[in-house]
């Protein structure tokens, strides 16, 4: 279930489900913590904590100020600073990757391991097109495009589509759309090279947003990382293949000794 806390004056929702070894999961754009909900039944022995990022899902949209990558980072940093978990596994997806990796590079003692799902450390023309498409045609166009990210037949509920698309007005985008900007991702790459914690890269082989080449680039920078691919699986692997994703996460996290 999702609960609420206040982070830097912003009402912030987060999913907190299960009991056991903690995993903090960070979603991307334009989704919410509900992206990880399908994993919960398959993660026995683990506690999954997943915040709704700034102005997404059940987290408040600040009325003033920028909503760029730096604002997202400040909000996430503050949330994790007040999270009463000394250490945890970090699971990241999409824009949650740059956010989480930036945080992990500065808080390595708190990160037991990292699991990456369909994220990027390099600019993507496809993502730029999504932003332009949203800016030109509005959030209803985005709503129609979202099911394209799935590969296996799944029906996304109207409630979920409303939650994921309603924040993304033109005005919202104009308050910040550098989330996958080249300068920002260059800084993420530099930080990534300093991360030596156990890492697993899990990718859908039919990812239409960040194709497998993005996973290979991350693997080149982190040769110690394990790489697992899932056939007939797209960008939202937690929806396309929740059982397979959870199995990879359980196997990987279960093999890691607790770090203090």
C-alpha positions in Angstrom: 0.0 0.0 0.0 1.0 3.6 -0.5 1.5 5.9 2.5 2.4 9.6 2.7 5.2 11.6 4.3 6.4 15.2 3.9 9.7 15.7 2.1 11.0 19.3 2.0 7.5 20.6 2.3 6.2 18.4 -0.5 3.6 15.7 0.3 5.2 12.5 -0.9 3.6 9.2 -1.5 5.5 5.9 -1.4 4.8 2.2 -1.8 5.8 0.2 1.2 5.0 -3.5 0.8 6.3 -6.8 2.2 8.6 -7.7 5.0 12.3 -8.7 5.1 15.4 -7.5 3.3 14.8 -3.9 2.1 14.8 -2.9 -1.6 14.3 0.7 -2.6 12.9 1.0 -6.1 12.9 4.2 -8.2 10.6 4.5 -11.2 11.0 6.8 -14.2 9.0 9.2 -16.4 6.1 9.2 -16.7 5.2 6.4 -14.3 4.9 6.0 -10.5 5.7 3.6 -7.8 2.8 1.4 -9.0 5.1 0.3 -11.8 6.7 -2.0 -9.1 3.4 -3.3 -7.7 3.3 -6.4 -9.9 6.6 -7.5 -8.3 5.3 -7.6 -4.7 3.6 -11.0 -4.8 6.8 -12.5 -6.2 9.3 -10.9 -3.7 8.7 -13.0 -0.6 11.2 -12.2 2.1 11.8 -8.7 0.8 10.4 -5.3 1.8 9.8 -3.0 -1.2 9.9 0.7 -0.7 9.2 2.9 -3.8 8.6 6.6 -3.6 6.5 8.5 -6.2 9.0 10.9 -7.7 8.5 14.7 -7.6 5.1 15.6 -9.0 4.3 12.1 -10.1 1.8 9.5 -8.8 0.6 10.5 -5.4 3.4 13.0 -4.8 2.5 16.7 -4.8 3.4 18.9 -7.8 5.1 22.1 -6.3 3.2 25.2 -7.4 6.3 27.1 -8.1 9.9 26.5 -9.2 11.7 24.2 -11.6 10.8 20.6 -12.1 14.1 19.7 -13.9 16.6 16.9 -13.1 18.1 18.9 -10.3 14.7 19.4 -8.5 14.0 15.7 -8.8 17.4 14.9 -7.4 16.9 17.2 -4.4 13.5 15.7 -3.6 14.9 12.1 -3.9 18.0 13.0 -1.8 15.7 14.4 1.0 13.4 11.3 0.9 16.3 8.9 1.2 18.0 10.9 3.9 14.9 10.6 6.1 14.2 6.9 5.2 14.8 4.9 8.4 16.8 2.2 6.6 20.5 2.0 7.2 21.2 0.1 4.0 19.3 -1.5 1.2 19.3 -2.9 -2.3 18.6 -0.2 -5.0 16.4 -1.1 -7.9 16.1 1.6 -10.7 14.1 2.0 -13.9 14.2 4.6 -16.6 14.9 8.1 -15.1 15.1 6.4 -11.7 18.5 5.2 -13.0 20.2 8.6 -13.4 18.6 9.7 -10.1 19.5 6.6 -8.1 23.0 6.2 -9.5 23.8 9.8 -8.7 22.6 9.2 -5.1 24.4 5.9 -4.8 27.8 7.4 -5.8 27.5 9.7 -2.8 26.2 7.1 -0.3 28.0 4.0 -1.2 28.0 2.6 2.3 24.2 2.5 2.3 23.9 0.6 -1.0 24.1 -3.2 -0.8 23.6 -3.7 -4.5 22.1 -2.1 -7.6 19.6 -3.7 -10.0 19.1 -1.7 -13.2 16.0 -2.1 -15.4 15.8 -0.4 -18.7 17.6 2.9 -18.0 20.2 4.9 -19.8 23.4 6.8 -19.3 23.5 8.3 -22.8 21.1 10.6 -24.7 18.3 9.0 -26.6 16.6 10.4 -29.7 13.5 8.3 -28.9 13.1 9.9 -25.5 13.5 13.3 -27.0 10.7 12.5 -29.5 8.5 11.4 -26.6 9.0 14.8 -24.9 8.4 16.8 -28.2 5.3 14.6 -28.9 4.0 15.4 -25.4 4.8 19.1 -25.7 3.1 19.5 -29.1 0.0 17.3 -28.6 -0.5 17.2 -24.9 -1.0 14.4 -22.3 -3.8 12.7 -24.2 -1.4 11.8 -26.9 1.0 10.5 -24.3 -1.8 8.3 -22.9 -2.3 6.7 -26.3 1.4 6.1 -26.7 2.1 4.4 -23.4 0.7 0.9 -24.2 3.3 0.8 -27.1 6.0 0.2 -24.4 4.5 -3.2 -23.6 5.2 -6.4 -25.6 3.1 -9.1 -24.0 -0.7 -8.6 -24.1 -1.6 -6.6 -21.0 -4.4 -4.1 -20.4 -3.4 -1.0 -18.4 -6.3 0.2 -16.3 -7.9 3.6 -16.9 -6.9 4.6 -13.3 -3.3 3.7 -13.9 -3.2 5.6 -17.2 -4.8 8.6 -15.6 -2.2 8.6 -12.8 0.7 8.3 -15.1 -0.4 10.9 -17.7 -2.3 13.5 -15.8 0.7 15.5 -14.5 2.3 15.8 -17.9 0.8 19.1 -19.2 2.6 21.4 -21.5 3.2 23.8 -18.6 4.7 21.0 -16.6 7.2 20.2 -19.3 8.2 23.8 -19.7 9.1 23.9 -16.0 11.9 21.4 -16.8 12.6 18.7 -19.4 16.3 18.2 -19.1 15.9 14.8 -17.3 17.7 12.9 -20.0 19.9 15.9 -21.1 23.4 15.2 -22.4 25.2 17.2 -19.7 23.3 15.5 -16.9 23.9 12.0 -18.3 27.6 12.7 -18.8 27.8 13.4 -15.0 26.0 10.2 -14.3 28.5 8.2 -16.4 31.4 9.8 -14.5 29.8 8.8 -11.2 29.0 5.3 -12.4 32.6 4.5 -13.0 33.2 5.0 -9.2 30.5 2.5 -8.2 32.0 -0.9 -7.3 29.0 -2.5 -5.5 27.4 -5.7 -6.8 25.3 -4.8 -9.8 22.7 -6.6 -12.0 21.5 -5.3 -15.3 18.1 -6.8 -16.3 16.7 -5.9 -19.8 13.7 -6.8 -21.9 15.0 -7.9 -25.3 12.2 -6.1 -27.1 12.6 -2.7 -25.3 11.4 -0.1 -27.7 12.4 2.9 -25.5 16.0 1.9 -24.5 17.0 -1.0 -26.8 19.6 -3.5 -25.6 22.5 -1.3 -26.8 21.9 0.9 -23.8 22.4 -2.2 -21.5 25.6 -3.1 -23.3 26.9 0.4 -22.8 26.3 0.3 -19.1 27.9 -3.2 -19.0 31.0 -1.8 -20.7 31.4 0.8 -17.9 30.7 -1.8 -15.2 32.3 -5.0 -16.5 31.9 -6.6 -13.0 28.1 -6.4 -13.4 25.9 -9.4 -14.3 23.6 -9.0 -17.4 20.3 -10.9 -17.7 17.9 -10.5 -20.6 14.2 -11.5 -20.8 12.7 -12.5 -24.1 9.4 -11.1 -25.3 9.7 -8.3 -22.8 9.7 -4.5 -23.3 10.5 -1.3 -21.5 8.1 -2.0 -18.6 9.6 -5.4 -17.7 7.8 -5.3 -14.3 4.5 -5.4 -16.1 5.4 -7.6 -19.1 7.3 -10.2 -17.0 7.0 -9.6 -13.2 7.7 -13.2 -12.3 10.9 -13.3 -14.3 12.1 -9.9 -13.0 11.4 -10.8 -9.4 13.2 -14.1 -9.8 16.3 -12.4 -11.1 16.1 -9.9 -8.2 15.6 -12.6 -5.6 18.5 -14.7 -7.0 20.9 -11.7 -7.2 20.0 -10.0 -3.9 20.0 -13.4 -2.1 23.6 -14.0 -3.1 24.9 -10.8 -1.6 26.2 -10.7 2.0 24.8 -7.9 4.1 26.9 -4.8 4.0 26.9 -2.4 7.0 
